[in-house]
Amino acid sequence: MFEVLILVLKVILIAAFALYFGKKTGLFSLGKGASLAILAVLAVLFSAEIYAAFFRDDISLVIMFESSFFDFTLDLSFFLRILLFTLLLGLICSVFGVRLSSKISSAKDLCALGLLIAITVLLAVYATLRIGGAIKIPFKFISVFITAAIFGPFWGGMIGAIADVIAFMISPVGGAFVPQITMVEFLYGFTYGLVFFNMSSWGGYKTMLKIIFCVIFQIVFLNLGLTTYLLAPMMNMSFETLLATRAYAGVINMALQLIVISVISKYISSFRKILK
């Protein structure tokens, strides 16, 4: 458990530095064109680092820093991945015209976020249907969606990630903590915030189209794509075999989220008045 907390602390510190760097340099305040250009460059660098980490340690972008006297390549590579990942998220927010806000403006906001974390943990531990080790149908997306729609992509992602860590400590499943899965949980909340934060009006076909787009993206790319890719080697299964196993739960999750979010979205304005 102590190792998990140390890892979480390292990620938070690096991400906080990246947020400070992005804001102070104006990187998160660029126009859409400039943001897209820099986003493309960072995406290439980040992809290369991920590729090096998973497949080719010998061609890591930070190999130039390796020496027989200072063997800190892995720590530096980890730092670069978290730094680039955070900058990528900030630039994506710039492209979508959404501010990557991390500030808590009042004590009421802090209490509301604490309450939402508690609700998300309870849903993660006690309201998740599990079938085997690879298939799960969770309901914590409800509180994550509400958080992201009201407080933005940063806190939507943080609620999902923090709840995943706490839920693991309360009820560990699979016997080992997988930080990559926590990263995916962050992306769920971040995606909700990117699409639904500061929406002026809820209802109508435009809102429904956004819900459909967001849910399909999350289930297809994050759930069935990225999560399956991360779980496959851990479960000694091929990507195709595990994908076929998880596809049924993916379809159920997609239908469930479409229905539930469509209903909840009608009450976001009321939730905002209560929580903000």
N, C-alpha and C positions, 0 to 999 in steps of 0.2 A: 504494500500500500504506500509505503514511504517513497519508493521509486516512482510510483505513478504521480504522486504529488510533486516530486522534484521535476519530472518531465513536464507536467502541466505548468509549473512555475516558469520553467525555461521558455516554453512556448509563449506564455503571456508576456514575459519581459521582452522577448524578441519582437513579438507582434506590436507591443506598445512602442518600442523604438521605431518600428517601421511606420506606424501611424503618425508619430511625432515628426519623423523625417518627411513623410509625404505631405503633411500639412504645412510645415515650415518652408519647404522648397516650392510649394504651390503645385506639386504634382497632382493633387486631388482636385485642383481648381481649374484644370485645363479645359479647353473646348473639346467637343466630341471628336473632331478630326485628329488633333494632337494626341488625345487620350487613346484613340484607336491605334495610332502609329506606335506609341510607346508600349501599349498593351501587346501588340504583336511581337515586339522585340523581347519583352519580358516573358511572354508565353513560350517563345523559342528557348530562352535561357532556362526557364523553369522546367520545361519538358526535357531538356537535355540533362538537367540535374536529377530529375526523377528517373530517367532512363539509366543514368549512370548508377544511381543508388540501387536499382532493382536488378540490372543486368550486367553492367560493365564498370566495376569499381576502378579499373585501370584507365578509363578515359573521362573521369570526373572533371568538370570544369575547374575544380580547385586543385588539381594534381600538381599545379605549379607551386603550390605552397608546401607540398610534402617534402620533408627532409629527414635525414637520420637523426637530427638533433631536436627537431620540433615536430613530433608526430601528432598534429592536431587536425589532420585532414577531415576526419569524420565529424568532429565538432563544428568545424568551419562550414562543411558541406550542409550540415543540419541547420546551422544559422542562416545560410544563404537560401535554403529551401523555404523556411518559414518567412524570411524577409521578402523574398520574391512573391510568395503566395499572398502575403498581406498587401503588398503593393498592387498585385494583380486585382485583388478584390476592391481596393480603393479606386483603381482606374475604371473598373467595370461600373462602379457607382457613378463615376464622372460621366461615362458614356450614356448611362440611363438617366442622368440628371437627378440622382438621388444622393443626398449627403450621407457619407459614412460617419454618422454621429455616434460618439461614445460617451457623451456627457450626460450626467444625471442632473436635471435642473432643480429638483426639490426632494425633500425627505419623503414625500408621498410617492414619487417615482421609484425611489429606492425600496420602499415598502412593497409597492406593486410588483417590482421585479423579483423581490424575495418571495412573495406569494406565488408568482408564476413559476419560479424555479421549483418550489415545493410541490405545486400541482403537477408540473411536468415530471418530476421524479416519481410521484405517486402513480401517475399514468404509465410511466416506463416500467415500474416494478410490478404493479398489480393489474394493469390493464393492457398487457401485451400477450397475445395468443401465440404460443410457440409450438411448432411442429418439427421435431428433430432439432438439429443444431444449426440449420441454414435457413429455415423458413420461420418468419415471424410476422404477425399482423399487429402493429402497435397503434395506440390511440393517442400517444403524446403529441402527435402532429396538431391536435386541437389547440392546446395551450401555446405551442410554438408558433402557430399561425397567428393567433391573437397577439402575441408579443411582437412579432415581426411587423404586423400591420399597424400597430400602435406606436412602437418604439423604434422601428427601423431595422435594416438588415443586420447591423452590428449586434444589437441585443437579441434579435431573433436567432442569429447563429450562436451567440454566447449561451443563451438559455438552453438550446439543444445540446451543445457541447458539455456545459456544466452538468446538466441533468444526466447525460450519458456517463460521465465520470462518477457522480454520486451514486447513480443506480448500480454501477458496477461494484462499488464499495459495499453497498447494502446487500446486493444479491448478484454476485459474480456468476456469469454464464459462460461456459466454455473453459473456465479455469485461468485465462490470461487476458490481460488488458491489451486491446488493439488500438493504438492511437490513430491509425489510419481511418478506422471506423468512426472515431470521435470527430475526425476532420470532415467526414461525410455528413455526420449529424449537424455539424456547424453549417455546411453548405445547404442543408434543407432549410434551416431558418433564414439563412442569408438570402436564398432564392425567394422565399416568401416576402421578405422585406423589400427586395429589389423590385418586385412586381406590384406589391400592394401598399407600400408605405406612402402616406400622405395622399391617398386617393381622395379626390374631392367629392365623389359621389359613388354610392354602392347600389348595384342593381342594374338591370338591363342587359342587353346582349354583350356589350363591351366587357363588363365585369365577368360574365360567364365565359367569354373567350379567354380572358386572362387566367381564370381559374383552370380551364381546360389545358391551356398552354403550360402553366406552371406545374400542374399535377403530372401531365404526360412527360415533361422534361425530367422531373424528379424521379418518377418511377422507371422510365426507360434508361436514362443516362446515369443517375445517381444510384438507384436501387439495383436494377437488373444489370446495369453496366459496371460502374465503378465498384460497388460493394461486392458483386459476384467476383470480379477480377481480384479483389483483395482477399476474399475468403477462400478462393479455389486452392492456392498452394498451402494454406493453413489446414485445409481439410483433406489434402492429398487427393483432390479431384480435378479433372480437367475443367476449363472454363465452360465448355459446351455442356458437359454433364450437369454441372451445378446450376447453370442457367436454366436448363430444362426443368430441374427440380424446383427452382425458385420462381419460375414463370407463373405458376398457378397463384401463388401468394401475391405476386406483382399485380396480376389482373384484379384480384380481390381488393388489394390496397388502393388501386387506381379508382375502382368504382366507389369504394368507401370514402376516400378523400373527396372525390367529386361531389358526392351527395352531402357529406357533412360540411365541407367548406362552403358550398352553395347556400346552405341554411345559415351557418354562423356569420357569413359575410353580411347578412342583412342586419345584424345586431352589433357590428363593429363600432358604429357611432355611439351606441349606448355604452359599450364596454369602455370606449375612450373617455366618456364623461365620468365614468366611475373610477377608472384607474389613473387618469391624468389630472 
